[in-house]
Amino acid sequence: MVFRRLLAAVAVSVLLIGLSSCRSDPTVAAYVGDDEITISQIDSYYTKAVSDPVSAAQAQQDPGGAKSQLVSMLVFIELLREAADTAGIPVTAGQIAQAKAQIEPQRSMVTGELALLPLDDLAEFQVYQVLMGQWASAGSTDRTAAGQKYVDALRASEKDNPVTVNPRYGAFDLEEVPTMADSDVAVKPVPTPASQS
């Protein structure tokens, strides 16, 4: 009897470990490496998008599509963070605040999936994308080489931080997110210490 209870306890433990390792928690919209983007985060972002005049029509027109776009953008931001960290690119709260101040008066010109992001996340995205673009351009012979270096860094980030998306939100495709060359954020680049002197 004791042996059966012990065996049952071990079986339950193995089952729970198996379930947690399969990355299928129904409350999670996506996993990026060890990080989670929860469904409640996506719902909160969607609620903000519906109440924001810049994104309300887009969010209301296709709620499921808007939520899938939000998941993809948040996954992409996480991959940008990881790629910047791997490349040794420091990003400061001051840079994000400065980008936010630059974007805010121009926010109505932001289109596409970027319009769904709250201003703070949009500013963070812009900083990471610009700094990664500057990093990729340093020492590159032309824009094509820089673009390839940028994409390679993101692919390496995705390889090091596997992405799993809840099927309810579709699938993440790195090829479908904004590239170094086609960001539709109409703001000035984030100044770096070298450009401010």
N, C-alpha and C positions, 0 to 999 in steps of 0.2 A: 504494500500500500504506500509506504514511504517512497519506494523506488518509483512508482507511477506518478506521484506528486512531483518528485524531483524531475522526472522525465517530462512531465507536462510543463513545468516551469521553464525548463531549458528550451522546449519546443516553442513556447510563447516568446521567449527572449530572441530566439533565432528568427522567428516570424517578424517580430517588430524591427529587428535590425535589417532584415531583408526588405521590408516595406519602406523603411527610412532611406535605404540606399538606392531604391529604384526611382527616387525623385518624382513621386507622384502624389504628394500631399494635395488634397483637393482645395486647400486654402491658398495655394501658391500659384501665381500666374506664370512665373518663369524662374528658373535657376540660372545663375551665371557663376560658374565655379561653385564656391561655397555660399555665395550670397543669394538671397531670395527676394523676389518682387512679389508681394502678396496681392491677392485679388482685392482686398480692402484698399490697398494703395491705388490700384487701377480704378476702382469705383470712386475713390476720393478725387483722383485726377479728372475722371470723367465728369463728376459733378461740378468741379471748378470750370472745366471746359464749356459745359452747358450754360453756366452763368456768366461766362466771359464773352462780351460782344465780339471779340476777334474770332472766336472759335465756335460760338453757339450754333450757328447754322450748320456748319460741318459736322459737329458732334451729334446734333439732333437728326440730321439727314440719315445717318447710318451708325447707330449706337454700337453695334457689334464691330463694324469696321474701325470706328474711332478707338474703341478699346484695344483692338488688335494693334493699331498703329501706336498707341501709347505703350503697349508692352514692348514692341520693337524698338521704340525710341529709348525707353528706359534700359533695355538690354544693351543697346548701342552705347549709351552714355557710360554704362558700367564697363564695357569693353574699352572705351576711350580712356577711362580712368586707369584701368589696368595697363593699357599700352603705354600711357604717359608715365606711370610708375616704373614700368620695366625700362623705359628709355631714359629714366632719371630726370624727367621734366617736372619740376615743382610747380604746383598750382596753389595759389594763395586765396584766402577769403577776400582779400583786397582786390585781386584781379577779377573775381567773380562779381563783387559789388560794383566795380567800375564797368564791367560789361553790362550789368543790370541797368545801371544809370544810362548807358548809351542806347540800350535796346528799348527801354521804356517809352521814350517819346516816339519811337518808330514802330512800336509793337503792332499797329494796325496794318503794316505792310508785310508782316510775316504770314506766309501761306503754307499750305500742305500740312503734313503731320507735325511740323515744328509749331504751328499755331495752337496745337492741342496742349502743348507743354505749359505749365505754370511759368511765370517770369523767372523765378529762381532757377528752375531746371533748364530753361532756355538759355539763361546767362551762363550756367555751368557748361552746357553743351558747347556754346560758342567759344568759351575760353579754351576748353580742351581741344576742340577742333582746330582753332587758330594756332595754338601752341604746338600741337602735333604737326600741323602743316608747316610751321616755321622750322620745326625739328627735321622734318622730311626734306625740306628745301635746302637746308644747310649742307653744303658739300655736294649737292646733286647737280648734274650737268644741265638738266633742263626740267621742265614741268612734268614731262612724262616719267622721268626717273624719280622725281620727288613723289609723284602720285603712286608709283609702284612701291616705293619705300613705305609710304603711309599705309597702303593697303596690306602690304606684307606684315607690318607691325600689328594691324588689327586682326589679321588672320592668325598670327602667332598668339595674340591675346585670346582669341576665341579657342584656339587649340589648348592653351594653358588653363582656360576657364570654360569648360564645356557648357554649352547653352542647351537647356531643356525647357520647352514652352508647353504649358498646359494646352492640350489639343483644342480646348474651347477658344483659344486665341490664335489658332493657326500655327505657323512655323516661323522661326526667325531665319532670315536670309541676309547675310552680310552684304550681298550684292545689291540689296534693295534699299539700303540706307544712304543718307547723304554722304557723298565722297568729299575729298579735299577740294575738288574743283567746282562742285555745284551746290554749295550751301545756299539756301534761299533766305537766309537771314540777312536783312539789309542793314547791317551795322558796320561800323569801322572796326578794323582789327584791334584786338586788345593790345595796348601798349606794353612793351617789355622794358625792363630797366635800360637796355642798350638804346632803344628808340626814344626814350625820354630824355637822354642827355644831349 
